[in-house]
């Protein structure tokens, strides 16, 4: 069960990374969205390392 949770967190982290790259590459990126995505990505990364 722990491995499934860890895999889900890695998947969410990768999804957020893709969304961040997409938003940042727009001509006029929304910095509020970028900041929210970065914070969420960091929260997930912290969860991943707390489980390892």
Predicted model as a PDB file, atoms N, CA, C, CB and O in Angstrom, pLDDT in the B-factor column:
MODEL        1                                                                  
ATOM      1  N   UNK A   1       0.832  -1.197   0.000  1.00 70.00           N  
ATOM      2  CA  UNK A   1       0.000   0.000   0.000  1.00 70.00           C  
ATOM      3  C   UNK A   1       0.867   1.248   0.000  1.00 70.00           C  
ATOM      4  CB  UNK A   1      -0.941   0.005   1.210  1.00 70.00           C  
ATOM      5  O   UNK A   1       0.556   2.224  -0.683  1.00 70.00           O  
ATOM      6  N   UNK A   2       1.951   1.222   0.761  1.00 81.00           N  
ATOM      7  CA  UNK A   2       2.840   2.382   0.818  1.00 81.00           C  
ATOM      8  C   UNK A   2       3.443   2.657  -0.557  1.00 81.00           C  
ATOM      9  CB  UNK A   2       3.957   2.159   1.859  1.00 81.00           C  
ATOM     10  O   UNK A   2       3.591   3.812  -0.956  1.00 81.00           O  
ATOM     11  N   UNK A   3       3.795   1.577  -1.287  1.00 88.00           N  
ATOM     12  CA  UNK A   3       4.369   1.755  -2.627  1.00 88.00           C  
ATOM     13  C   UNK A   3       3.365   2.387  -3.577  1.00 88.00           C  
ATOM     14  CB  UNK A   3       4.844   0.411  -3.190  1.00 88.00           C  
ATOM     15  O   UNK A   3       3.737   3.202  -4.421  1.00 88.00           O  
ATOM     16  N   UNK A   4       2.086   2.017  -3.447  1.00 92.00           N  
ATOM     17  CA  UNK A   4       1.053   2.626  -4.287  1.00 92.00           C  
ATOM     18  C   UNK A   4       0.935   4.115  -3.997  1.00 92.00           C  
ATOM     19  CB  UNK A   4      -0.302   1.934  -4.066  1.00 92.00           C  
ATOM     20  O   UNK A   4       0.810   4.925  -4.916  1.00 92.00           O  
ATOM     21  N   UNK A   5       0.975   4.472  -2.721  1.00 92.00           N  
ATOM     22  CA  UNK A   5       0.879   5.881  -2.329  1.00 92.00           C  
ATOM     23  C   UNK A   5       2.086   6.652  -2.854  1.00 92.00           C  
ATOM     24  CB  UNK A   5       0.779   6.018  -0.788  1.00 92.00           C  
ATOM     25  O   UNK A   5       1.950   7.764  -3.364  1.00 92.00           O  
ATOM     26  N   UNK A   6       3.260   6.056  -2.725  1.00 93.00           N  
ATOM     27  CA  UNK A   6       4.481   6.694  -3.200  1.00 93.00           C  
ATOM     28  C   UNK A   6       4.442   6.872  -4.721  1.00 93.00           C  
ATOM     29  CB  UNK A   6       5.712   5.866  -2.788  1.00 93.00           C  
ATOM     30  O   UNK A   6       4.844   7.914  -5.238  1.00 93.00           O  
ATOM     31  N   UNK A   7       3.963   5.867  -5.422  1.00 94.00           N  
ATOM     32  CA  UNK A   7       3.841   5.956  -6.880  1.00 94.00           C  
ATOM     33  C   UNK A   7       2.860   7.062  -7.274  1.00 94.00           C  
ATOM     34  CB  UNK A   7       3.383   4.603  -7.467  1.00 94.00           C  
ATOM     35  O   UNK A   7       3.100   7.793  -8.235  1.00 94.00           O  
ATOM     36  N   UNK A   8       1.770   7.181  -6.541  1.00 96.00           N  
ATOM     37  CA  UNK A   8       0.791   8.233  -6.825  1.00 96.00           C  
ATOM     38  C   UNK A   8       1.401   9.613  -6.602  1.00 96.00           C  
ATOM     39  CB  UNK A   8      -0.460   8.059  -5.946  1.00 96.00           C  
ATOM     40  O   UNK A   8       1.157  10.539  -7.377  1.00 96.00           O  
ATOM     41  N   UNK A   9       2.190   9.745  -5.549  1.00 96.00           N  
ATOM     42  CA  UNK A   9       2.844  11.032  -5.285  1.00 96.00           C  
ATOM     43  C   UNK A   9       3.842  11.381  -6.396  1.00 96.00           C  
ATOM     44  CB  UNK A   9       3.562  10.997  -3.921  1.00 96.00           C  
ATOM     45  O   UNK A   9       3.904  12.529  -6.836  1.00 96.00           O  
ATOM     46  N   UNK A  10       4.616  10.395  -6.846  1.00 96.00           N  
ATOM     47  CA  UNK A  10       5.552  10.643  -7.949  1.00 96.00           C  
ATOM     48  C   UNK A  10       4.798  11.053  -9.213  1.00 96.00           C  
ATOM     49  CB  UNK A  10       6.411   9.387  -8.226  1.00 96.00           C  
ATOM     50  O   UNK A  10       5.249  11.931  -9.948  1.00 96.00           O  
ATOM     51  N   UNK A  11       3.674  10.432  -9.461  1.00 97.00           N  
ATOM     52  CA  UNK A  11       2.866  10.767 -10.626  1.00 97.00           C  
ATOM     53  C   UNK A  11       2.331  12.192 -10.529  1.00 97.00           C  
ATOM     54  CB  UNK A  11       1.709   9.777 -10.773  1.00 97.00           C  
ATOM     55  O   UNK A  11       2.378  12.940 -11.505  1.00 97.00           O  
ATOM     56  N   UNK A  12       1.824  12.569  -9.362  1.00 97.00           N  
ATOM     57  CA  UNK A  12       1.324  13.936  -9.173  1.00 97.00           C  
ATOM     58  C   UNK A  12       2.451  14.950  -9.330  1.00 97.00           C  
ATOM     59  CB  UNK A  12       0.667  14.085  -7.786  1.00 97.00           C  
ATOM     60  O   UNK A  12       2.260  16.018  -9.910  1.00 97.00           O  
ATOM     61  N   UNK A  13       3.632  14.603  -8.805  1.00 97.00           N  
ATOM     62  CA  UNK A  13       4.786  15.493  -8.894  1.00 97.00           C  
ATOM     63  C   UNK A  13       5.161  15.716 -10.360  1.00 97.00           C  
ATOM     64  CB  UNK A  13       5.988  14.912  -8.107  1.00 97.00           C  
ATOM     65  O   UNK A  13       5.431  16.843 -10.773  1.00 97.00           O  
ATOM     66  N   UNK A  14       5.174  14.642 -11.139  1.00 97.00           N  
ATOM     67  CA  UNK A  14       5.504  14.743 -12.562  1.00 97.00           C  
ATOM     68  C   UNK A  14       4.443  15.559 -13.313  1.00 97.00           C  
ATOM     69  CB  UNK A  14       5.631  13.335 -13.183  1.00 97.00           C  
ATOM     70  O   UNK A  14       4.772  16.352 -14.196  1.00 97.00           O  
ATOM     71  N   UNK A  15       3.182  15.360 -12.959  1.00 98.00           N  
ATOM     72  CA  UNK A  15       2.095  16.114 -13.586  1.00 98.00           C  
ATOM     73  C   UNK A  15       2.238  17.614 -13.289  1.00 98.00           C  
ATOM     74  CB  UNK A  15       0.722  15.596 -13.089  1.00 98.00           C  
ATOM     75  O   UNK A  15       2.083  18.450 -14.179  1.00 98.00           O  
ATOM     76  N   UNK A  16       2.531  17.932 -12.045  1.00 97.00           N  
ATOM     77  CA  UNK A  16       2.711  19.344 -11.684  1.00 97.00           C  
ATOM     78  C   UNK A  16       3.908  19.942 -12.415  1.00 97.00           C  
ATOM     79  CB  UNK A  16       2.894  19.495 -10.163  1.00 97.00           C  
ATOM     80  O   UNK A  16       3.867  21.100 -12.831  1.00 97.00           O  
ATOM     81  N   UNK A  17       4.969  19.164 -12.572  1.00 97.00           N  
ATOM     82  CA  UNK A  17       6.146  19.641 -13.293  1.00 97.00           C  
ATOM     83  C   UNK A  17       5.786  19.972 -14.740  1.00 97.00           C  
ATOM     84  CB  UNK A  17       7.273  18.591 -13.246  1.00 97.00           C  
ATOM     85  O   UNK A  17       6.215  20.995 -15.272  1.00 97.00           O  
ATOM     86  N   UNK A  18       5.009  19.114 -15.365  1.00 98.00           N  
ATOM     87  CA  UNK A  18       4.575  19.358 -16.746  1.00 98.00           C  
ATOM     88  C   UNK A  18       3.686  20.597 -16.824  1.00 98.00           C  
ATOM     89  CB  UNK A  18       3.823  18.132 -17.302  1.00 98.00           C  
ATOM     90  O   UNK A  18       3.821  21.402 -17.745  1.00 98.00           O  
ATOM     91  N   UNK A  19       2.785  20.752 -15.866  1.00 97.00           N  
ATOM     92  CA  UNK A  19       1.904  21.924 -15.851  1.00 97.00           C  
ATOM     93  C   UNK A  19       2.707  23.205 -15.629  1.00 97.00           C  
ATOM     94  CB  UNK A  19       0.828  21.776 -14.755  1.00 97.00           C  
ATOM     95  O   UNK A  19       2.406  24.243 -16.217  1.00 97.00           O  
ATOM     96  N   UNK A  20       3.727  23.125 -14.779  1.00 97.00           N  
ATOM     97  CA  UNK A  20       4.594  24.284 -14.545  1.00 97.00           C  
ATOM     98  C   UNK A  20       5.318  24.679 -15.839  1.00 97.00           C  
ATOM     99  CB  UNK A  20       5.623  23.977 -13.424  1.00 97.00           C  
ATOM    100  O   UNK A  20       5.346  25.856 -16.199  1.00 97.00           O  
ATOM    101  N   UNK A  21       5.891  23.716 -16.523  1.00 97.00           N  
ATOM    102  CA  UNK A  21       6.598  24.007 -17.775  1.00 97.00           C  
ATOM    103  C   UNK A  21       5.650  24.606 -18.803  1.00 97.00           C  
ATOM    104  CB  UNK A  21       7.249  22.733 -18.338  1.00 97.00           C  
ATOM    105  O   UNK A  21       6.004  25.546 -19.514  1.00 97.00           O  
ATOM    106  N   UNK A  22       4.448  24.057 -18.875  1.00 97.00           N  
ATOM    107  CA  UNK A  22       3.469  24.559 -19.829  1.00 97.00           C  
ATOM    108  C   UNK A  22       3.076  26.003 -19.524  1.00 97.00           C  
ATOM    109  CB  UNK A  22       2.232  23.672 -19.826  1.00 97.00           C  
ATOM    110  O   UNK A  22       3.036  26.847 -20.420  1.00 97.00           O  
ATOM    111  N   UNK A  23       2.790  26.275 -18.269  1.00 97.00           N  
ATOM    112  CA  UNK A  23       2.400  27.635 -17.877  1.00 97.00           C  
ATOM    113  C   UNK A  23       3.550  28.612 -18.089  1.00 97.00           C  
ATOM    114  CB  UNK A  23       1.949  27.664 -16.405  1.00 97.00           C  
ATOM    115  O   UNK A  23       3.335  29.728 -18.561  1.00 97.00           O  
ATOM    116  N   UNK A  24       4.761  28.205 -17.748  1.00 97.00           N  
ATOM    117  CA  UNK A  24       5.923  29.094 -17.874  1.00 97.00           C  
ATOM    118  C   UNK A  24       6.250  29.401 -19.332  1.00 97.00           C  
ATOM    119  CB  UNK A  24       7.139  28.468 -17.195  1.00 97.00           C  
ATOM    120  O   UNK A  24       6.820  30.449 -19.634  1.00 97.00           O  
ATOM    121  N   UNK A  25       5.890  28.488 -20.238  1.00 97.00           N  
ATOM    122  CA  UNK A  25       6.224  28.704 -21.640  1.00 97.00           C  
ATOM    123  C   UNK A  25       5.189  29.551 -22.372  1.00 97.00           C  
ATOM    124  CB  UNK A  25       6.372  27.380 -22.336  1.00 97.00           C  
ATOM    125  O   UNK A  25       5.391  29.910 -23.532  1.00 97.00           O  
ATOM    126  N   UNK A  26       4.090  29.871 -21.708  1.00 96.00           N  
ATOM    127  CA  UNK A  26       3.077  30.732 -22.334  1.00 96.00           C  
ATOM    128  C   UNK A  26       3.650  32.133 -22.529  1.00 96.00           C  
ATOM    129  CB  UNK A  26       1.779  30.788 -21.470  1.00 96.00           C  
ATOM    130  O   UNK A  26       4.551  32.538 -21.793  1.00 96.00           O  
ATOM    131  N   UNK A  27       3.137  32.882 -23.518  1.00 96.00           N  
ATOM    132  CA  UNK A  27       3.631  34.252 -23.731  1.00 96.00           C  
ATOM    133  C   UNK A  27       3.460  35.149 -22.496  1.00 96.00           C  
ATOM    134  CB  UNK A  27       2.907  34.879 -24.914  1.00 96.00           C  
ATOM    135  O   UNK A  27       4.348  35.944 -22.187  1.00 96.00           O  
ATOM    136  N   UNK A  28       2.347  35.030 -21.799  1.00 96.00           N  
ATOM    137  CA  UNK A  28       2.103  35.815 -20.588  1.00 96.00           C  
ATOM    138  C   UNK A  28       1.705  34.861 -19.464  1.00 96.00           C  
ATOM    139  CB  UNK A  28       0.993  36.897 -20.824  1.00 96.00           C  
ATOM    140  O   UNK A  28       0.520  34.698 -19.173  1.00 96.00           O  
ATOM    141  N   UNK A  29       2.698  34.233 -18.834  1.00 96.00           N  
ATOM    142  CA  UNK A  29       2.355  33.271 -17.786  1.00 96.00           C  
ATOM    143  C   UNK A  29       1.674  33.940 -16.604  1.00 96.00           C  
ATOM    144  CB  UNK A  29       3.601  32.541 -17.315  1.00 96.00           C  
ATOM    145  O   UNK A  29       1.966  35.087 -16.264  1.00 96.00           O  
ATOM    146  N   UNK A  30       0.775  33.216 -15.996  1.00 97.00           N  
ATOM    147  CA  UNK A  30       0.073  33.686 -14.798  1.00 97.00           C  
ATOM    148  C   UNK A  30       0.947  33.338 -13.593  1.00 97.00           C  
ATOM    149  CB  UNK A  30      -1.371  33.039 -14.672  1.00 97.00           C  
ATOM    150  O   UNK A  30       1.069  32.170 -13.223  1.00 97.00           O  
ATOM    151  N   UNK A  31       1.548  34.351 -12.990  1.00 97.00           N  
ATOM    152  CA  UNK A  31       2.492  34.112 -11.907  1.00 97.00           C  
ATOM    153  C   UNK A  31       1.815  33.590 -10.644  1.00 97.00           C  
ATOM    154  CB  UNK A  31       3.241  35.379 -11.592  1.00 97.00           C  
ATOM    155  O   UNK A  31       2.452  32.908  -9.842  1.00 97.00           O  
ATOM    156  N   UNK A  32       0.567  33.893 -10.462  1.00 97.00           N  
ATOM    157  CA  UNK A  32      -0.177  33.337  -9.327  1.00 97.00           C  
ATOM    158  C   UNK A  32      -0.329  31.827  -9.501  1.00 97.00           C  
ATOM    159  CB  UNK A  32      -1.572  34.013  -9.193  1.00 97.00           C  
ATOM    160  O   UNK A  32      -0.182  31.065  -8.545  1.00 97.00           O  
ATOM    161  N   UNK A  33      -0.623  31.407 -10.718  1.00 97.00           N  
ATOM    162  CA  UNK A  33      -0.743  29.975 -11.008  1.00 97.00           C  
ATOM    163  C   UNK A  33       0.617  29.301 -10.839  1.00 97.00           C  
ATOM    164  CB  UNK A  33      -1.291  29.744 -12.447  1.00 97.00           C  
ATOM    165  O   UNK A  33       0.712  28.224 -10.251  1.00 97.00           O  
ATOM    166  N   UNK A  34       1.660  29.933 -11.352  1.00 97.00           N  
ATOM    167  CA  UNK A  34       3.007  29.366 -11.213  1.00 97.00           C  
ATOM    168  C   UNK A  34       3.372  29.178  -9.743  1.00 97.00           C  
ATOM    169  CB  UNK A  34       4.045  30.271 -11.903  1.00 97.00           C  
ATOM    170  O   UNK A  34       3.892  28.131  -9.359  1.00 97.00           O  
ATOM    171  N   UNK A  35       3.104  30.178  -8.931  1.00 98.00           N  
ATOM    172  CA  UNK A  35       3.430  30.077  -7.510  1.00 98.00           C  
ATOM    173  C   UNK A  35       2.629  28.979  -6.827  1.00 98.00           C  
ATOM    174  CB  UNK A  35       3.180  31.406  -6.816  1.00 98.00           C  
ATOM    175  O   UNK A  35       3.163  28.244  -5.997  1.00 98.00           O  
ATOM    176  N   UNK A  36       1.343  28.863  -7.175  1.00 98.00           N  
ATOM    177  CA  UNK A  36       0.501  27.825  -6.577  1.00 98.00           C  
ATOM    178  C   UNK A  36       1.010  26.439  -6.963  1.00 98.00           C  
ATOM    179  CB  UNK A  36      -0.971  27.996  -7.018  1.00 98.00           C  
ATOM    180  O   UNK A  36       1.089  25.545  -6.120  1.00 98.00           O  
ATOM    181  N   UNK A  37       1.355  26.262  -8.235  1.00 98.00           N  
ATOM    182  CA  UNK A  37       1.867  24.975  -8.699  1.00 98.00           C  
ATOM    183  C   UNK A  37       3.203  24.633  -8.037  1.00 98.00           C  
ATOM    184  CB  UNK A  37       2.024  24.987 -10.221  1.00 98.00           C  
ATOM    185  O   UNK A  37       3.439  23.483  -7.666  1.00 98.00           O  
ATOM    186  N   UNK A  38       4.067  25.626  -7.891  1.00 98.00           N  
ATOM    187  CA  UNK A  38       5.364  25.395  -7.245  1.00 98.00           C  
ATOM    188  C   UNK A  38       5.190  24.982  -5.792  1.00 98.00           C  
ATOM    189  CB  UNK A  38       6.234  26.649  -7.328  1.00 98.00           C  
ATOM    190  O   UNK A  38       5.878  24.078  -5.318  1.00 98.00           O  
ATOM    191  N   UNK A  39       4.283  25.633  -5.085  1.00 98.00           N  
ATOM    192  CA  UNK A  39       4.034  25.282  -3.686  1.00 98.00           C  
ATOM    193  C   UNK A  39       3.472  23.875  -3.560  1.00 98.00           C  
ATOM    194  CB  UNK A  39       3.075  26.282  -3.048  1.00 98.00           C  
ATOM    195  O   UNK A  39       3.862  23.120  -2.669  1.00 98.00           O  
ATOM    196  N   UNK A  40       2.552  23.524  -4.455  1.00 98.00           N  
ATOM    197  CA  UNK A  40       1.963  22.182  -4.431  1.00 98.00           C  
ATOM    198  C   UNK A  40       3.023  21.131  -4.754  1.00 98.00           C  
ATOM    199  CB  UNK A  40       0.788  22.084  -5.432  1.00 98.00           C  
ATOM    200  O   UNK A  40       3.062  20.071  -4.129  1.00 98.00           O  
ATOM    201  N   UNK A  41       3.876  21.424  -5.724  1.00 97.00           N  
ATOM    202  CA  UNK A  41       4.946  20.500  -6.093  1.00 97.00           C  
ATOM    203  C   UNK A  41       5.902  20.302  -4.923  1.00 97.00           C  
ATOM    204  CB  UNK A  41       5.709  21.017  -7.328  1.00 97.00           C  
ATOM    205  O   UNK A  41       6.329  19.178  -4.658  1.00 97.00           O  
ATOM    206  N   UNK A  42       6.238  21.364  -4.230  1.00 97.00           N  
ATOM    207  CA  UNK A  42       7.118  21.266  -3.069  1.00 97.00           C  
ATOM    208  C   UNK A  42       6.467  20.465  -1.951  1.00 97.00           C  
ATOM    209  CB  UNK A  42       7.492  22.658  -2.565  1.00 97.00           C  
ATOM    210  O   UNK A  42       7.136  19.670  -1.292  1.00 97.00           O  
ATOM    211  N   UNK A  43       5.171  20.662  -1.729  1.00 97.00           N  
ATOM    212  CA  UNK A  43       4.463  19.914  -0.688  1.00 97.00           C  
ATOM    213  C   UNK A  43       4.490  18.419  -0.992  1.00 97.00           C  
ATOM    214  CB  UNK A  43       3.005  20.407  -0.561  1.00 97.00           C  
ATOM    215  O   UNK A  43       4.696  17.598  -0.098  1.00 97.00           O  
ATOM    216  N   UNK A  44       4.284  18.077  -2.249  1.00 97.00           N  
ATOM    217  CA  UNK A  44       4.321  16.663  -2.644  1.00 97.00           C  
ATOM    218  C   UNK A  44       5.724  16.107  -2.501  1.00 97.00           C  
ATOM    219  CB  UNK A  44       3.830  16.487  -4.090  1.00 97.00           C  
ATOM    220  O   UNK A  44       5.895  14.976  -2.047  1.00 97.00           O  
ATOM    221  N   UNK A  45       6.730  16.880  -2.880  1.00 96.00           N  
ATOM    222  CA  UNK A  45       8.117  16.433  -2.743  1.00 96.00           C  
ATOM    223  C   UNK A  45       8.447  16.164  -1.277  1.00 96.00           C  
ATOM    224  CB  UNK A  45       9.087  17.482  -3.326  1.00 96.00           C  
ATOM    225  O   UNK A  45       9.111  15.177  -0.961  1.00 96.00           O  
ATOM    226  N   UNK A  46       7.989  17.033  -0.388  1.00 96.00           N  
ATOM    227  CA  UNK A  46       8.215  16.822   1.039  1.00 96.00           C  
ATOM    228  C   UNK A  46       7.521  15.554   1.526  1.00 96.00           C  
ATOM    229  CB  UNK A  46       7.723  18.028   1.838  1.00 96.00           C  
ATOM    230  O   UNK A  46       8.065  14.828   2.359  1.00 96.00           O  
ATOM    231  N   UNK A  47       6.320  15.284   1.010  1.00 95.00           N  
ATOM    232  CA  UNK A  47       5.607  14.058   1.369  1.00 95.00           C  
ATOM    233  C   UNK A  47       6.364  12.834   0.888  1.00 95.00           C  
ATOM    234  CB  UNK A  47       4.194  14.065   0.783  1.00 95.00           C  
ATOM    235  O   UNK A  47       6.443  11.832   1.599  1.00 95.00           O  
ATOM    236  N   UNK A  48       6.919  12.905  -0.313  1.00 93.00           N  
ATOM    237  CA  UNK A  48       7.678  11.783  -0.858  1.00 93.00           C  
ATOM    238  C   UNK A  48       8.873  11.479   0.036  1.00 93.00           C  
ATOM    239  CB  UNK A  48       8.145  12.085  -2.297  1.00 93.00           C  
ATOM    240  O   UNK A  48       9.101  10.323   0.391  1.00 93.00           O  
ATOM    241  N   UNK A  49       9.634  12.502   0.401  1.00 93.00           N  
ATOM    242  CA  UNK A  49      10.828  12.280   1.209  1.00 93.00           C  
ATOM    243  C   UNK A  49      10.497  11.865   2.630  1.00 93.00           C  
ATOM    244  CB  UNK A  49      11.673  13.523   1.231  1.00 93.00           C  
ATOM    245  O   UNK A  49      11.308  11.204   3.279  1.00 93.00           O  
ATOM    246  N   UNK A  50       9.336  12.232   3.125  1.00 91.00           N  
ATOM    247  CA  UNK A  50       8.960  11.785   4.464  1.00 91.00           C  
ATOM    248  C   UNK A  50       8.584  10.297   4.486  1.00 91.00           C  
ATOM    249  CB  UNK A  50       7.795  12.624   4.984  1.00 91.00           C  
ATOM    250  O   UNK A  50       8.638   9.660   5.537  1.00 91.00           O  
ATOM    251  N   UNK A  51       8.207   9.751   3.334  1.00 85.00           N  
ATOM    252  CA  UNK A  51       7.843   8.344   3.239  1.00 85.00           C  
ATOM    253  C   UNK A  51       9.028   7.438   2.962  1.00 85.00           C  
ATOM    254  CB  UNK A  51       6.818   8.158   2.171  1.00 85.00           C  
ATOM    255  O   UNK A  51       8.956   6.234   3.207  1.00 85.00           O  
ATOM    256  N   UNK A  52      10.103   7.991   2.463  1.00 75.00           N  
ATOM    257  CA  UNK A  52      11.281   7.167   2.116  1.00 75.00           C  
ATOM    258  C   UNK A  52      12.046   6.767   3.332  1.00 75.00           C  
ATOM    259  CB  UNK A  52      12.200   7.904   1.168  1.00 75.00           C  
ATOM    260  O   UNK A  52      13.059   6.076   3.225  1.00 75.00           O  
TER     261      UNK A  52                                                      
ENDMDL                                                                          
END                                                                             
